[in-house]
Amino acid sequence: MQPHQNNRPRAKARSRTGRLPELAYAALLAAGVALPFAQAVPWFVAHGPDAPRFLDDLFANRISSFFGWDVIVAVLALLFTVTVADTSLTARQRVLTVLGSLLGASVGLPLYLLLRQRNRRLRSGDAAPDASRPSP
């Protein structure tokens, strides 16, 4: 084998490994949309956009209040990170992440991590060609 052929399998493996976090964040994003909204959509169908009822149900007891406050604080921390502290996202990605965060931490956080990881991979030069696109 010639020396340049030995590097190809490593580059291909590195490319797959580099995308593993992105795949994990994408899976968490899908779960972060599907699982909470499977609970929220039936509630909104039954009660409509009734904010006082929503808040009463959200803070109905100590454990639901714990989770309610946990999500609110997590979303605020994420919004601060995305809009002020982290400059790794493009303006469009920031807007997308803010909108996702308004849907909940389970949407906003994996979306932010996915976009940040993708940007890091692209900046590192590990931009493996997309298999779904034909080569020129």
C-alpha positions as CSV (number, residue, x, y, z in Angstrom):
1,M,0.0,0.0,0.0
2,Q,1.1,3.5,-0.7
3,P,1.3,5.9,2.3
4,H,-1.5,8.2,1.1
5,Q,-3.9,5.2,1.0
6,N,-3.4,4.6,4.7
7,N,-4.7,8.0,5.6
8,R,-8.0,7.6,3.9
9,P,-9.6,5.1,6.4
10,R,-8.4,7.3,9.2
11,A,-9.9,10.4,7.6
12,K,-13.1,8.6,7.0
13,A,-13.2,7.3,10.6
14,R,-12.4,10.8,11.9
15,S,-15.2,12.2,9.8
16,R,-17.7,9.7,11.3
17,T,-16.4,10.3,14.8
18,G,-16.6,14.1,14.3
19,R,-20.3,13.8,13.4
20,L,-21.2,11.5,16.3
21,P,-21.9,14.4,18.7
22,E,-24.0,16.1,16.0
23,L,-26.0,12.9,15.6
24,A,-26.5,12.6,19.4
25,Y,-27.6,16.3,19.7
26,A,-30.0,15.8,16.7
27,A,-31.5,12.8,18.5
28,L,-31.8,14.7,21.7
29,L,-33.5,17.6,19.8
30,A,-36.0,15.2,18.3
31,A,-36.8,13.7,21.7
32,G,-36.9,17.3,23.2
33,V,-39.6,18.2,20.7
34,A,-41.6,14.9,20.7
35,L,-41.7,14.0,24.4
36,P,-42.8,17.4,25.9
37,F,-45.1,18.2,23.1
38,A,-46.8,14.8,23.4
39,Q,-47.9,16.1,26.8
40,A,-48.5,19.8,25.9
41,V,-50.5,19.4,22.7
42,P,-53.4,17.4,24.3
43,W,-53.5,19.9,27.2
44,F,-53.8,22.9,24.8
45,V,-56.4,21.0,22.8
46,A,-58.4,20.5,25.9
47,H,-58.0,23.9,27.5
48,G,-56.9,26.3,24.7
49,P,-54.5,29.1,25.3
50,D,-55.6,29.6,29.0
51,A,-52.5,31.2,30.6
52,P,-53.9,31.3,34.2
53,R,-54.9,27.6,34.0
54,F,-51.5,26.7,32.5
55,L,-49.7,28.4,35.3
56,D,-52.0,26.9,37.9
57,D,-51.4,23.4,36.5
58,L,-47.6,24.0,36.1
59,F,-47.2,25.1,39.7
60,A,-49.9,22.7,41.1
61,N,-47.6,21.1,43.7
62,R,-44.0,21.3,44.9
63,I,-42.6,18.7,42.4
64,S,-44.2,20.3,39.4
65,S,-43.1,23.7,40.6
66,F,-39.5,22.3,40.9
67,F,-39.6,21.2,37.3
68,G,-41.3,24.4,36.2
69,W,-38.7,26.6,37.8
70,D,-35.9,24.3,36.6
71,V,-36.9,24.8,33.0
72,I,-37.5,28.5,33.3
73,V,-34.0,29.1,34.8
74,A,-32.4,26.7,32.3
75,V,-34.0,28.7,29.4
76,L,-32.9,32.0,30.8
77,A,-29.3,30.7,31.2
78,L,-29.4,29.4,27.6
79,L,-30.8,32.7,26.3
80,F,-28.0,34.6,28.0
81,T,-25.4,32.2,26.7
82,V,-26.7,32.3,23.1
83,T,-27.3,36.1,22.9
84,V,-24.4,37.4,25.1
85,A,-21.7,35.0,26.1
86,D,-21.1,32.7,23.1
87,T,-20.0,34.2,19.8
88,S,-19.6,30.9,18.0
89,L,-23.1,31.1,16.3
90,T,-24.1,33.1,13.3
91,A,-26.9,35.7,13.7
92,R,-29.3,33.3,12.0
93,Q,-28.3,30.5,14.3
94,R,-28.8,32.7,17.3
95,V,-32.3,33.6,16.2
96,L,-33.2,30.0,15.6
97,T,-31.8,29.0,19.0
98,V,-33.7,31.7,20.8
99,L,-36.9,30.7,19.1
100,G,-36.2,27.0,19.9
101,S,-35.5,28.0,23.5
102,L,-38.9,29.7,23.8
103,L,-40.4,26.3,23.0
104,G,-38.5,24.9,26.0
105,A,-35.1,24.0,27.3
106,S,-35.4,20.5,25.8
107,V,-35.6,22.1,22.3
108,G,-33.3,25.1,22.7
109,L,-30.3,23.3,24.5
110,P,-29.9,20.4,22.0
111,L,-30.4,22.8,19.1
112,Y,-27.7,25.2,20.5
113,L,-25.3,22.3,21.1
114,L,-26.0,20.9,17.6
115,L,-25.3,24.2,15.9
116,R,-22.2,24.9,18.0
117,Q,-20.8,21.4,17.4
118,R,-21.5,21.7,13.6
119,N,-19.7,25.1,13.5
120,R,-16.7,23.7,15.4
121,R,-16.5,20.7,13.0
122,L,-16.7,23.0,9.9
123,R,-14.1,25.3,11.3
124,S,-11.7,22.4,12.0
125,G,-11.8,21.5,8.3
126,D,-13.6,18.1,8.9
127,A,-16.3,18.9,6.5
128,A,-16.9,15.5,5.0
129,P,-18.9,15.6,1.8
130,D,-22.6,14.9,2.3
131,A,-23.4,11.5,0.9
132,S,-26.8,12.7,-0.3
133,R,-25.2,15.3,-2.6
134,P,-23.5,14.2,-5.8
135,S,-19.9,15.1,-6.3
136,P,-19.1,17.8,-8.9
